[in-house]
Amino acid sequence: MKRLLIILSIVILAGCSTAVPVQRHFPDVPEDMKQNCPEIKLIPPGTTKLSEAVEVISENYGSYNECRVKIDAWIEWYSTQQKIFDSVK
């Protein structure tokens, strides 16, 4: 009985030491993160008031800067995560 337990233990331990190949893959960019920035607004033709033109221009600058900050931050985060992933072996 003692021999059987020793042999069984050796077989179990030998089976546990087998290396299983694991393929690592860094995830691709999610589709919702591939959205384009909004289109800029155009000044309506025939506008004679400077205040209306300035309002459209300031909206365009605001939406551009908001989109740029969001995209730049995400690109920096993704690049950092990819470097960390690649450095771990």
PyMOL Python script that loads the backbone (N, CA, C, O; Angstrom):
from pymol import cmd

cmd.read_pdbstr("""\
ATOM      1  N   MET A   1       0.823  -1.186   0.000  1.00  0.00           N
ATOM      2  CA  MET A   1       0.000   0.000   0.000  1.00  0.00           C
ATOM      3  C   MET A   1       0.873   1.258   0.000  1.00  0.00           C
ATOM      4  O   MET A   1       0.566   2.247  -0.666  1.00  0.00           O
ATOM      5  N   LYS A   2       1.973   1.193   0.768  1.00  0.00           N
ATOM      6  CA  LYS A   2       2.871   2.330   0.848  1.00  0.00           C
ATOM      7  C   LYS A   2       3.559   2.580  -0.495  1.00  0.00           C
ATOM      8  O   LYS A   2       3.751   3.723  -0.908  1.00  0.00           O
ATOM      9  N   ARG A   3       3.925   1.491  -1.162  1.00  0.00           N
ATOM     10  CA  ARG A   3       4.564   1.615  -2.474  1.00  0.00           C
ATOM     11  C   ARG A   3       3.606   2.225  -3.487  1.00  0.00           C
ATOM     12  O   ARG A   3       4.001   3.054  -4.306  1.00  0.00           O
ATOM     13  N   LEU A   4       2.369   1.816  -3.428  1.00  0.00           N
ATOM     14  CA  LEU A   4       1.361   2.332  -4.353  1.00  0.00           C
ATOM     15  C   LEU A   4       1.198   3.838  -4.175  1.00  0.00           C
ATOM     16  O   LEU A   4       1.097   4.569  -5.160  1.00  0.00           O
ATOM     17  N   LEU A   5       1.171   4.307  -2.937  1.00  0.00           N
ATOM     18  CA  LEU A   5       1.052   5.740  -2.673  1.00  0.00           C
ATOM     19  C   LEU A   5       2.282   6.503  -3.169  1.00  0.00           C
ATOM     20  O   LEU A   5       2.152   7.606  -3.699  1.00  0.00           O
ATOM     21  N   ILE A   6       3.457   5.930  -3.002  1.00  0.00           N
ATOM     22  CA  ILE A   6       4.683   6.583  -3.470  1.00  0.00           C
ATOM     23  C   ILE A   6       4.691   6.676  -4.987  1.00  0.00           C
ATOM     24  O   ILE A   6       5.005   7.728  -5.544  1.00  0.00           O
ATOM     25  N   ILE A   7       4.349   5.583  -5.660  1.00  0.00           N
ATOM     26  CA  ILE A   7       4.313   5.573  -7.129  1.00  0.00           C
ATOM     27  C   ILE A   7       3.249   6.542  -7.640  1.00  0.00           C
ATOM     28  O   ILE A   7       3.483   7.277  -8.599  1.00  0.00           O
ATOM     29  N   LEU A   8       2.087   6.542  -7.003  1.00  0.00           N
ATOM     30  CA  LEU A   8       1.006   7.446  -7.400  1.00  0.00           C
ATOM     31  C   LEU A   8       1.433   8.908  -7.199  1.00  0.00           C
ATOM     32  O   LEU A   8       1.131   9.757  -8.038  1.00  0.00           O
ATOM     33  N   SER A   9       2.119   9.201  -6.115  1.00  0.00           N
ATOM     34  CA  SER A   9       2.603  10.561  -5.860  1.00  0.00           C
ATOM     35  C   SER A   9       3.611  10.996  -6.923  1.00  0.00           C
ATOM     36  O   SER A   9       3.567  12.132  -7.395  1.00  0.00           O
ATOM     37  N   ILE A  10       4.514  10.098  -7.298  1.00  0.00           N
ATOM     38  CA  ILE A  10       5.515  10.422  -8.320  1.00  0.00           C
ATOM     39  C   ILE A  10       4.839  10.684  -9.660  1.00  0.00           C
ATOM     40  O   ILE A  10       5.224  11.613 -10.370  1.00  0.00           O
ATOM     41  N   VAL A  11       3.840   9.883 -10.017  1.00  0.00           N
ATOM     42  CA  VAL A  11       3.121  10.073 -11.283  1.00  0.00           C
ATOM     43  C   VAL A  11       2.389  11.405 -11.279  1.00  0.00           C
ATOM     44  O   VAL A  11       2.410  12.123 -12.279  1.00  0.00           O
ATOM     45  N   ILE A  12       1.753  11.741 -10.191  1.00  0.00           N
ATOM     46  CA  ILE A  12       1.016  13.009 -10.106  1.00  0.00           C
ATOM     47  C   ILE A  12       1.976  14.188 -10.189  1.00  0.00           C
ATOM     48  O   ILE A  12       1.714  15.144 -10.919  1.00  0.00           O
ATOM     49  N   LEU A  13       3.076  14.136  -9.458  1.00  0.00           N
ATOM     50  CA  LEU A  13       4.050  15.231  -9.498  1.00  0.00           C
ATOM     51  C   LEU A  13       4.703  15.365 -10.865  1.00  0.00           C
ATOM     52  O   LEU A  13       4.983  16.478 -11.310  1.00  0.00           O
ATOM     53  N   ALA A  14       4.946  14.253 -11.530  1.00  0.00           N
ATOM     54  CA  ALA A  14       5.539  14.310 -12.868  1.00  0.00           C
ATOM     55  C   ALA A  14       4.558  14.932 -13.853  1.00  0.00           C
ATOM     56  O   ALA A  14       4.973  15.652 -14.760  1.00  0.00           O
ATOM     57  N   GLY A  15       3.290  14.672 -13.693  1.00  0.00           N
ATOM     58  CA  GLY A  15       2.268  15.249 -14.579  1.00  0.00           C
ATOM     59  C   GLY A  15       2.096  16.734 -14.364  1.00  0.00           C
ATOM     60  O   GLY A  15       1.740  17.452 -15.298  1.00  0.00           O
ATOM     61  N   CYS A  16       2.338  17.215 -13.158  1.00  0.00           N
ATOM     62  CA  CYS A  16       2.180  18.637 -12.844  1.00  0.00           C
ATOM     63  C   CYS A  16       3.343  19.485 -13.346  1.00  0.00           C
ATOM     64  O   CYS A  16       3.205  20.700 -13.485  1.00  0.00           O
ATOM     65  N   SER A  17       4.471  18.870 -13.616  1.00  0.00           N
ATOM     66  CA  SER A  17       5.637  19.655 -14.004  1.00  0.00           C
ATOM     67  C   SER A  17       5.723  19.901 -15.506  1.00  0.00           C
ATOM     68  O   SER A  17       6.658  20.555 -15.968  1.00  0.00           O
ATOM     69  N   THR A  18       4.771  19.392 -16.270  1.00  0.00           N
ATOM     70  CA  THR A  18       4.791  19.581 -17.715  1.00  0.00           C
ATOM     71  C   THR A  18       4.425  21.032 -18.042  1.00  0.00           C
ATOM     72  O   THR A  18       3.410  21.545 -17.573  1.00  0.00           O
ATOM     73  N   ALA A  19       5.248  21.672 -18.834  1.00  0.00           N
ATOM     74  CA  ALA A  19       4.995  23.061 -19.221  1.00  0.00           C
ATOM     75  C   ALA A  19       3.969  23.107 -20.341  1.00  0.00           C
ATOM     76  O   ALA A  19       4.047  22.348 -21.307  1.00  0.00           O
ATOM     77  N   VAL A  20       3.011  24.003 -20.198  1.00  0.00           N
ATOM     78  CA  VAL A  20       1.977  24.190 -21.209  1.00  0.00           C
ATOM     79  C   VAL A  20       2.271  25.496 -21.939  1.00  0.00           C
ATOM     80  O   VAL A  20       2.370  26.545 -21.304  1.00  0.00           O
ATOM     81  N   PRO A  21       2.412  25.450 -23.257  1.00  0.00           N
ATOM     82  CA  PRO A  21       2.703  26.700 -23.977  1.00  0.00           C
ATOM     83  C   PRO A  21       1.500  27.642 -23.949  1.00  0.00           C
ATOM     84  O   PRO A  21       0.373  27.246 -24.248  1.00  0.00           O
ATOM     85  N   VAL A  22       1.762  28.877 -23.589  1.00  0.00           N
ATOM     86  CA  VAL A  22       0.717  29.890 -23.512  1.00  0.00           C
ATOM     87  C   VAL A  22       1.083  31.009 -24.467  1.00  0.00           C
ATOM     88  O   VAL A  22       2.183  31.557 -24.407  1.00  0.00           O
ATOM     89  N   GLN A  23       0.167  31.337 -25.336  1.00  0.00           N
ATOM     90  CA  GLN A  23       0.409  32.445 -26.269  1.00  0.00           C
ATOM     91  C   GLN A  23      -0.187  33.720 -25.692  1.00  0.00           C
ATOM     92  O   GLN A  23      -1.356  33.768 -25.311  1.00  0.00           O
ATOM     93  N   ARG A  24       0.647  34.746 -25.638  1.00  0.00           N
ATOM     94  CA  ARG A  24       0.185  36.033 -25.133  1.00  0.00           C
ATOM     95  C   ARG A  24      -0.176  36.921 -26.317  1.00  0.00           C
ATOM     96  O   ARG A  24       0.489  36.898 -27.353  1.00  0.00           O
ATOM     97  N   HIS A  25      -1.227  37.693 -26.150  1.00  0.00           N
ATOM     98  CA  HIS A  25      -1.653  38.605 -27.208  1.00  0.00           C
ATOM     99  C   HIS A  25      -2.176  39.869 -26.552  1.00  0.00           C
ATOM    100  O   HIS A  25      -3.082  39.821 -25.720  1.00  0.00           O
ATOM    101  N   PHE A  26      -1.595  41.009 -26.936  1.00  0.00           N
ATOM    102  CA  PHE A  26      -2.076  42.286 -26.408  1.00  0.00           C
ATOM    103  C   PHE A  26      -3.366  42.643 -27.140  1.00  0.00           C
ATOM    104  O   PHE A  26      -3.422  42.557 -28.366  1.00  0.00           O
ATOM    105  N   PRO A  27      -4.395  43.039 -26.409  1.00  0.00           N
ATOM    106  CA  PRO A  27      -5.686  43.305 -27.050  1.00  0.00           C
ATOM    107  C   PRO A  27      -5.627  44.465 -28.041  1.00  0.00           C
ATOM    108  O   PRO A  27      -4.869  45.420 -27.868  1.00  0.00           O
ATOM    109  N   ASP A  28      -6.439  44.356 -29.069  1.00  0.00           N
ATOM    110  CA  ASP A  28      -6.536  45.422 -30.062  1.00  0.00           C
ATOM    111  C   ASP A  28      -7.364  46.574 -29.501  1.00  0.00           C
ATOM    112  O   ASP A  28      -7.959  46.471 -28.429  1.00  0.00           O
ATOM    113  N   VAL A  29      -7.386  47.656 -30.243  1.00  0.00           N
ATOM    114  CA  VAL A  29      -8.145  48.838 -29.841  1.00  0.00           C
ATOM    115  C   VAL A  29      -9.638  48.531 -29.960  1.00  0.00           C
ATOM    116  O   VAL A  29     -10.087  48.051 -31.000  1.00  0.00           O
ATOM    117  N   PRO A  30     -10.419  48.807 -28.895  1.00  0.00           N
ATOM    118  CA  PRO A  30     -11.863  48.592 -28.987  1.00  0.00           C
ATOM    119  C   PRO A  30     -12.490  49.519 -30.027  1.00  0.00           C
ATOM    120  O   PRO A  30     -12.002  50.623 -30.267  1.00  0.00           O
ATOM    121  N   GLU A  31     -13.558  49.062 -30.626  1.00  0.00           N
ATOM    122  CA  GLU A  31     -14.206  49.838 -31.690  1.00  0.00           C
ATOM    123  C   GLU A  31     -14.721  51.187 -31.193  1.00  0.00           C
ATOM    124  O   GLU A  31     -14.669  52.171 -31.931  1.00  0.00           O
ATOM    125  N   ASP A  32     -15.217  51.251 -29.955  1.00  0.00           N
ATOM    126  CA  ASP A  32     -15.749  52.530 -29.473  1.00  0.00           C
ATOM    127  C   ASP A  32     -14.658  53.571 -29.245  1.00  0.00           C
ATOM    128  O   ASP A  32     -14.948  54.761 -29.124  1.00  0.00           O
ATOM    129  N   MET A  33     -13.398  53.122 -29.186  1.00  0.00           N
ATOM    130  CA  MET A  33     -12.298  54.069 -29.038  1.00  0.00           C
ATOM    131  C   MET A  33     -11.763  54.541 -30.385  1.00  0.00           C
ATOM    132  O   MET A  33     -10.855  55.371 -30.434  1.00  0.00           O
ATOM    133  N   LYS A  34     -12.309  54.029 -31.460  1.00  0.00           N
ATOM    134  CA  LYS A  34     -11.876  54.435 -32.798  1.00  0.00           C
ATOM    135  C   LYS A  34     -12.790  55.509 -33.395  1.00  0.00           C
ATOM    136  O   LYS A  34     -12.746  55.766 -34.598  1.00  0.00           O
ATOM    137  N   GLN A  35     -13.607  56.126 -32.561  1.00  0.00           N
ATOM    138  CA  GLN A  35     -14.535  57.144 -33.050  1.00  0.00           C
ATOM    139  C   GLN A  35     -13.773  58.409 -33.443  1.00  0.00           C
ATOM    140  O   GLN A  35     -12.827  58.821 -32.773  1.00  0.00           O
ATOM    141  N   ASN A  36     -14.205  58.999 -34.525  1.00  0.00           N
ATOM    142  CA  ASN A  36     -13.602  60.247 -34.981  1.00  0.00           C
ATOM    143  C   ASN A  36     -14.094  61.416 -34.137  1.00  0.00           C
ATOM    144  O   ASN A  36     -15.152  61.352 -33.511  1.00  0.00           O
ATOM    145  N   CYS A  37     -13.318  62.462 -34.136  1.00  0.00           N
ATOM    146  CA  CYS A  37     -13.750  63.691 -33.470  1.00  0.00           C
ATOM    147  C   CYS A  37     -14.916  64.291 -34.256  1.00  0.00           C
ATOM    148  O   CYS A  37     -15.040  64.054 -35.458  1.00  0.00           O
ATOM    149  N   PRO A  38     -15.766  65.064 -33.588  1.00  0.00           N
ATOM    150  CA  PRO A  38     -16.915  65.643 -34.291  1.00  0.00           C
ATOM    151  C   PRO A  38     -16.493  66.619 -35.385  1.00  0.00           C
ATOM    152  O   PRO A  38     -15.441  67.252 -35.300  1.00  0.00           O
ATOM    153  N   GLU A  39     -17.321  66.725 -36.396  1.00  0.00           N
ATOM    154  CA  GLU A  39     -17.064  67.667 -37.489  1.00  0.00           C
ATOM    155  C   GLU A  39     -17.145  69.097 -36.965  1.00  0.00           C
ATOM    156  O   GLU A  39     -17.906  69.396 -36.045  1.00  0.00           O
ATOM    157  N   ILE A  40     -16.350  69.967 -37.567  1.00  0.00           N
ATOM    158  CA  ILE A  40     -16.408  71.363 -37.153  1.00  0.00           C
ATOM    159  C   ILE A  40     -17.665  72.008 -37.728  1.00  0.00           C
ATOM    160  O   ILE A  40     -18.165  71.611 -38.780  1.00  0.00           O
ATOM    161  N   LYS A  41     -18.152  72.993 -37.023  1.00  0.00           N
ATOM    162  CA  LYS A  41     -19.338  73.718 -37.472  1.00  0.00           C
ATOM    163  C   LYS A  41     -18.891  74.856 -38.381  1.00  0.00           C
ATOM    164  O   LYS A  41     -17.845  75.469 -38.171  1.00  0.00           O
ATOM    165  N   LEU A  42     -19.695  75.118 -39.380  1.00  0.00           N
ATOM    166  CA  LEU A  42     -19.386  76.195 -40.318  1.00  0.00           C
ATOM    167  C   LEU A  42     -20.200  77.429 -39.966  1.00  0.00           C
ATOM    168  O   LEU A  42     -21.318  77.337 -39.458  1.00  0.00           O
ATOM    169  N   ILE A  43     -19.625  78.563 -40.244  1.00  0.00           N
ATOM    170  CA  ILE A  43     -20.353  79.818 -40.042  1.00  0.00           C
ATOM    171  C   ILE A  43     -21.425  79.891 -41.127  1.00  0.00           C
ATOM    172  O   ILE A  43     -21.132  79.748 -42.314  1.00  0.00           O
ATOM    173  N   PRO A  44     -22.662  80.114 -40.709  1.00  0.00           N
ATOM    174  CA  PRO A  44     -23.748  80.164 -41.709  1.00  0.00           C
ATOM    175  C   PRO A  44     -23.490  81.250 -42.755  1.00  0.00           C
ATOM    176  O   PRO A  44     -23.058  82.353 -42.419  1.00  0.00           O
ATOM    177  N   PRO A  45     -23.758  80.931 -44.026  1.00  0.00           N
ATOM    178  CA  PRO A  45     -23.568  81.954 -45.068  1.00  0.00           C
ATOM    179  C   PRO A  45     -24.508  83.145 -44.834  1.00  0.00           C
ATOM    180  O   PRO A  45     -25.648  82.972 -44.402  1.00  0.00           O
ATOM    181  N   GLY A  46     -24.041  84.285 -45.111  1.00  0.00           N
ATOM    182  CA  GLY A  46     -24.847  85.492 -44.960  1.00  0.00           C
ATOM    183  C   GLY A  46     -24.805  86.063 -43.552  1.00  0.00           C
ATOM    184  O   GLY A  46     -25.538  87.003 -43.246  1.00  0.00           O
ATOM    185  N   THR A  47     -23.958  85.509 -42.692  1.00  0.00           N
ATOM    186  CA  THR A  47     -23.855  86.027 -41.328  1.00  0.00           C
ATOM    187  C   THR A  47     -23.142  87.370 -41.374  1.00  0.00           C
ATOM    188  O   THR A  47     -22.064  87.505 -41.954  1.00  0.00           O
ATOM    189  N   THR A  48     -23.765  88.349 -40.756  1.00  0.00           N
ATOM    190  CA  THR A  48     -23.167  89.686 -40.737  1.00  0.00           C
ATOM    191  C   THR A  48     -22.694  90.086 -39.342  1.00  0.00           C
ATOM    192  O   THR A  48     -21.957  91.060 -39.185  1.00  0.00           O
ATOM    193  N   LYS A  49     -23.119  89.339 -38.341  1.00  0.00           N
ATOM    194  CA  LYS A  49     -22.733  89.674 -36.972  1.00  0.00           C
ATOM    195  C   LYS A  49     -21.443  88.939 -36.607  1.00  0.00           C
ATOM    196  O   LYS A  49     -21.330  87.725 -36.779  1.00  0.00           O
ATOM    197  N   LEU A  50     -20.487  89.693 -36.106  1.00  0.00           N
ATOM    198  CA  LEU A  50     -19.225  89.107 -35.685  1.00  0.00           C
ATOM    199  C   LEU A  50     -19.425  88.196 -34.478  1.00  0.00           C
ATOM    200  O   LEU A  50     -18.704  87.213 -34.313  1.00  0.00           O
ATOM    201  N   SER A  51     -20.406  88.524 -33.634  1.00  0.00           N
ATOM    202  CA  SER A  51     -20.642  87.720 -32.433  1.00  0.00           C
ATOM    203  C   SER A  51     -21.080  86.300 -32.799  1.00  0.00           C
ATOM    204  O   SER A  51     -20.715  85.352 -32.104  1.00  0.00           O
ATOM    205  N   GLU A  52     -21.849  86.132 -33.868  1.00  0.00           N
ATOM    206  CA  GLU A  52     -22.267  84.802 -34.308  1.00  0.00           C
ATOM    207  C   GLU A  52     -21.068  84.008 -34.833  1.00  0.00           C
ATOM    208  O   GLU A  52     -20.944  82.812 -34.569  1.00  0.00           O
ATOM    209  N   ALA A  53     -20.197  84.676 -35.570  1.00  0.00           N
ATOM    210  CA  ALA A  53     -19.004  84.016 -36.096  1.00  0.00           C
ATOM    211  C   ALA A  53     -18.076  83.602 -34.952  1.00  0.00           C
ATOM    212  O   ALA A  53     -17.530  82.499 -34.960  1.00  0.00           O
ATOM    213  N   VAL A  54     -17.903  84.480 -33.979  1.00  0.00           N
ATOM    214  CA  VAL A  54     -17.041  84.174 -32.844  1.00  0.00           C
ATOM    215  C   VAL A  54     -17.618  83.018 -32.037  1.00  0.00           C
ATOM    216  O   VAL A  54     -16.859  82.195 -31.523  1.00  0.00           O
ATOM    217  N   GLU A  55     -18.920  82.935 -31.914  1.00  0.00           N
ATOM    218  CA  GLU A  55     -19.560  81.840 -31.166  1.00  0.00           C
ATOM    219  C   GLU A  55     -19.277  80.495 -31.839  1.00  0.00           C
ATOM    220  O   GLU A  55     -18.946  79.525 -31.156  1.00  0.00           O
ATOM    221  N   VAL A  56     -19.402  80.424 -33.161  1.00  0.00           N
ATOM    222  CA  VAL A  56     -19.126  79.188 -33.896  1.00  0.00           C
ATOM    223  C   VAL A  56     -17.651  78.820 -33.774  1.00  0.00           C
ATOM    224  O   VAL A  56     -17.315  77.654 -33.567  1.00  0.00           O
ATOM    225  N   ILE A  57     -16.781  79.801 -33.902  1.00  0.00           N
ATOM    226  CA  ILE A  57     -15.341  79.554 -33.805  1.00  0.00           C
ATOM    227  C   ILE A  57     -14.966  79.033 -32.422  1.00  0.00           C
ATOM    228  O   ILE A  57     -14.179  78.095 -32.298  1.00  0.00           O
ATOM    229  N   SER A  58     -15.539  79.650 -31.373  1.00  0.00           N
ATOM    230  CA  SER A  58     -15.195  79.201 -30.015  1.00  0.00           C
ATOM    231  C   SER A  58     -15.743  77.795 -29.746  1.00  0.00           C
ATOM    232  O   SER A  58     -15.098  77.017 -29.044  1.00  0.00           O
ATOM    233  N   GLU A  59     -16.908  77.454 -30.283  1.00  0.00           N
ATOM    234  CA  GLU A  59     -17.434  76.089 -30.146  1.00  0.00           C
ATOM    235  C   GLU A  59     -16.501  75.086 -30.834  1.00  0.00           C
ATOM    236  O   GLU A  59     -16.231  74.010 -30.300  1.00  0.00           O
ATOM    237  N   ASN A  60     -16.012  75.453 -32.027  1.00  0.00           N
ATOM    238  CA  ASN A  60     -15.085  74.569 -32.739  1.00  0.00           C
ATOM    239  C   ASN A  60     -13.789  74.359 -31.956  1.00  0.00           C
ATOM    240  O   ASN A  60     -13.312  73.231 -31.837  1.00  0.00           O
ATOM    241  N   TYR A  61     -13.222  75.438 -31.426  1.00  0.00           N
ATOM    242  CA  TYR A  61     -12.003  75.308 -30.639  1.00  0.00           C
ATOM    243  C   TYR A  61     -12.233  74.439 -29.400  1.00  0.00           C
ATOM    244  O   TYR A  61     -11.410  73.589 -29.059  1.00  0.00           O
ATOM    245  N   GLY A  62     -13.361  74.668 -28.741  1.00  0.00           N
ATOM    246  CA  GLY A  62     -13.669  73.891 -27.537  1.00  0.00           C
ATOM    247  C   GLY A  62     -13.828  72.409 -27.830  1.00  0.00           C
ATOM    248  O   GLY A  62     -13.268  71.576 -27.118  1.00  0.00           O
ATOM    249  N   SER A  63     -14.591  72.066 -28.879  1.00  0.00           N
ATOM    250  CA  SER A  63     -14.795  70.645 -29.194  1.00  0.00           C
ATOM    251  C   SER A  63     -13.510  70.001 -29.688  1.00  0.00           C
ATOM    252  O   SER A  63     -13.257  68.831 -29.400  1.00  0.00           O
ATOM    253  N   TYR A  64     -12.695  70.743 -30.426  1.00  0.00           N
ATOM    254  CA  TYR A  64     -11.416  70.205 -30.885  1.00  0.00           C
ATOM    255  C   TYR A  64     -10.499  69.915 -29.697  1.00  0.00           C
ATOM    256  O   TYR A  64      -9.927  68.829 -29.602  1.00  0.00           O
ATOM    257  N   ASN A  65     -10.360  70.883 -28.797  1.00  0.00           N
ATOM    258  CA  ASN A  65      -9.465  70.696 -27.658  1.00  0.00           C
ATOM    259  C   ASN A  65      -9.942  69.566 -26.746  1.00  0.00           C
ATOM    260  O   ASN A  65      -9.122  68.817 -26.217  1.00  0.00           O
ATOM    261  N   GLU A  66     -11.237  69.437 -26.559  1.00  0.00           N
ATOM    262  CA  GLU A  66     -11.779  68.348 -25.746  1.00  0.00           C
ATOM    263  C   GLU A  66     -11.460  66.992 -26.379  1.00  0.00           C
ATOM    264  O   GLU A  66     -11.042  66.061 -25.691  1.00  0.00           O
ATOM    265  N   CYS A  67     -11.661  66.889 -27.684  1.00  0.00           N
ATOM    266  CA  CYS A  67     -11.379  65.641 -28.393  1.00  0.00           C
ATOM    267  C   CYS A  67      -9.891  65.339 -28.382  1.00  0.00           C
ATOM    268  O   CYS A  67      -9.496  64.191 -28.181  1.00  0.00           O
ATOM    269  N   ARG A  68      -9.068  66.340 -28.593  1.00  0.00           N
ATOM    270  CA  ARG A  68      -7.616  66.149 -28.622  1.00  0.00           C
ATOM    271  C   ARG A  68      -7.108  65.652 -27.284  1.00  0.00           C
ATOM    272  O   ARG A  68      -6.287  64.735 -27.241  1.00  0.00           O
ATOM    273  N   VAL A  69      -7.578  66.238 -26.189  1.00  0.00           N
ATOM    274  CA  VAL A  69      -7.140  65.824 -24.857  1.00  0.00           C
ATOM    275  C   VAL A  69      -7.549  64.379 -24.599  1.00  0.00           C
ATOM    276  O   VAL A  69      -6.760  63.593 -24.076  1.00  0.00           O
ATOM    277  N   LYS A  70      -8.776  64.030 -24.965  1.00  0.00           N
ATOM    278  CA  LYS A  70      -9.265  62.667 -24.737  1.00  0.00           C
ATOM    279  C   LYS A  70      -8.465  61.649 -25.545  1.00  0.00           C
ATOM    280  O   LYS A  70      -8.068  60.610 -25.018  1.00  0.00           O
ATOM    281  N   ILE A  71      -8.232  61.938 -26.797  1.00  0.00           N
ATOM    282  CA  ILE A  71      -7.501  61.011 -27.671  1.00  0.00           C
ATOM    283  C   ILE A  71      -6.035  60.912 -27.255  1.00  0.00           C
ATOM    284  O   ILE A  71      -5.477  59.816 -27.209  1.00  0.00           O
ATOM    285  N   ASP A  72      -5.412  62.047 -26.953  1.00  0.00           N
ATOM    286  CA  ASP A  72      -4.002  62.024 -26.535  1.00  0.00           C
ATOM    287  C   ASP A  72      -3.820  61.230 -25.242  1.00  0.00           C
ATOM    288  O   ASP A  72      -2.867  60.461 -25.115  1.00  0.00           O
ATOM    289  N   ALA A  73      -4.727  61.412 -24.288  1.00  0.00           N
ATOM    290  CA  ALA A  73      -4.630  60.680 -23.021  1.00  0.00           C
ATOM    291  C   ALA A  73      -4.815  59.186 -23.251  1.00  0.00           C
ATOM    292  O   ALA A  73      -4.110  58.371 -22.656  1.00  0.00           O
ATOM    293  N   TRP A  74      -5.753  58.831 -24.104  1.00  0.00           N
ATOM    294  CA  TRP A  74      -5.983  57.411 -24.361  1.00  0.00           C
ATOM    295  C   TRP A  74      -4.787  56.780 -25.082  1.00  0.00           C
ATOM    296  O   TRP A  74      -4.391  55.661 -24.755  1.00  0.00           O
ATOM    297  N   ILE A  75      -4.216  57.480 -26.049  1.00  0.00           N
ATOM    298  CA  ILE A  75      -3.046  56.961 -26.771  1.00  0.00           C
ATOM    299  C   ILE A  75      -1.880  56.768 -25.811  1.00  0.00           C
ATOM    300  O   ILE A  75      -1.173  55.764 -25.891  1.00  0.00           O
ATOM    301  N   GLU A  76      -1.673  57.715 -24.908  1.00  0.00           N
ATOM    302  CA  GLU A  76      -0.587  57.595 -23.933  1.00  0.00           C
ATOM    303  C   GLU A  76      -0.834  56.394 -23.019  1.00  0.00           C
ATOM    304  O   GLU A  76       0.089  55.625 -22.754  1.00  0.00           O
ATOM    305  N   TRP A  77      -2.069  56.224 -22.533  1.00  0.00           N
ATOM    306  CA  TRP A  77      -2.391  55.096 -21.661  1.00  0.00           C
ATOM    307  C   TRP A  77      -2.181  53.765 -22.388  1.00  0.00           C
ATOM    308  O   TRP A  77      -1.578  52.846 -21.835  1.00  0.00           O
ATOM    309  N   TYR A  78      -2.671  53.661 -23.612  1.00  0.00           N
ATOM    310  CA  TYR A  78      -2.560  52.422 -24.386  1.00  0.00           C
ATOM    311  C   TYR A  78      -1.097  52.090 -24.652  1.00  0.00           C
ATOM    312  O   TYR A  78      -0.694  50.934 -24.524  1.00  0.00           O
ATOM    313  N   SER A  79      -0.301  53.087 -25.021  1.00  0.00           N
ATOM    314  CA  SER A  79       1.118  52.856 -25.291  1.00  0.00           C
ATOM    315  C   SER A  79       1.854  52.396 -24.039  1.00  0.00           C
ATOM    316  O   SER A  79       2.690  51.495 -24.101  1.00  0.00           O
ATOM    317  N   THR A  80       1.545  53.011 -22.909  1.00  0.00           N
ATOM    318  CA  THR A  80       2.167  52.612 -21.654  1.00  0.00           C
ATOM    319  C   THR A  80       1.808  51.183 -21.296  1.00  0.00           C
ATOM    320  O   THR A  80       2.671  50.404 -20.891  1.00  0.00           O
ATOM    321  N   GLN A  81       0.517  50.828 -21.445  1.00  0.00           N
ATOM    322  CA  GLN A  81       0.084  49.471 -21.134  1.00  0.00           C
ATOM    323  C   GLN A  81       0.750  48.453 -22.059  1.00  0.00           C
ATOM    324  O   GLN A  81       1.100  47.354 -21.630  1.00  0.00           O
ATOM    325  N   GLN A  82       0.920  48.818 -23.312  1.00  0.00           N
ATOM    326  CA  GLN A  82       1.559  47.904 -24.261  1.00  0.00           C
ATOM    327  C   GLN A  82       3.041  47.717 -23.911  1.00  0.00           C
ATOM    328  O   GLN A  82       3.562  46.607 -24.017  1.00  0.00           O
ATOM    329  N   LYS A  83       3.722  48.789 -23.497  1.00  0.00           N
ATOM    330  CA  LYS A  83       5.126  48.650 -23.097  1.00  0.00           C
ATOM    331  C   LYS A  83       5.250  47.755 -21.873  1.00  0.00           C
ATOM    332  O   LYS A  83       6.151  46.918 -21.810  1.00  0.00           O
ATOM    333  N   ILE A  84       4.363  47.919 -20.907  1.00  0.00           N
ATOM    334  CA  ILE A  84       4.377  47.067 -19.721  1.00  0.00           C
ATOM    335  C   ILE A  84       4.130  45.619 -20.112  1.00  0.00           C
ATOM    336  O   ILE A  84       4.810  44.717 -19.624  1.00  0.00           O
ATOM    337  N   PHE A  85       3.164  45.394 -20.987  1.00  0.00           N
ATOM    338  CA  PHE A  85       2.835  44.043 -21.437  1.00  0.00           C
ATOM    339  C   PHE A  85       4.034  43.399 -22.134  1.00  0.00           C
ATOM    340  O   PHE A  85       4.348  42.233 -21.896  1.00  0.00           O
ATOM    341  N   ASP A  86       4.697  44.170 -22.996  1.00  0.00           N
ATOM    342  CA  ASP A  86       5.841  43.625 -23.732  1.00  0.00           C
ATOM    343  C   ASP A  86       7.053  43.394 -22.828  1.00  0.00           C
ATOM    344  O   ASP A  86       7.869  42.518 -23.117  1.00  0.00           O
ATOM    345  N   SER A  87       7.188  44.157 -21.745  1.00  0.00           N
ATOM    346  CA  SER A  87       8.346  43.994 -20.882  1.00  0.00           C
ATOM    347  C   SER A  87       8.230  42.772 -19.973  1.00  0.00           C
ATOM    348  O   SER A  87       9.243  42.270 -19.486  1.00  0.00           O
ATOM    349  N   VAL A  88       7.015  42.292 -19.740  1.00  0.00           N
ATOM    350  CA  VAL A  88       6.810  41.118 -18.893  1.00  0.00           C
ATOM    351  C   VAL A  88       6.962  39.873 -19.732  1.00  0.00           C
ATOM    352  O   VAL A  88       6.294  39.726 -20.756  1.00  0.00           O
ATOM    353  N   LYS A  89       7.830  38.976 -19.313  1.00  0.00           N
ATOM    354  CA  LYS A  89       8.057  37.744 -20.089  1.00  0.00           C
ATOM    355  C   LYS A  89       7.469  36.567 -19.372  1.00  0.00           C
ATOM    356  O   LYS A  89       7.555  35.441 -19.862  1.00  0.00           O
TER     357      LYS A  89
END
""", "prot")
cmd.dss("prot")
cmd.show_as("cartoon", "prot")
cmd.util.cbc("prot")
cmd.orient("prot")
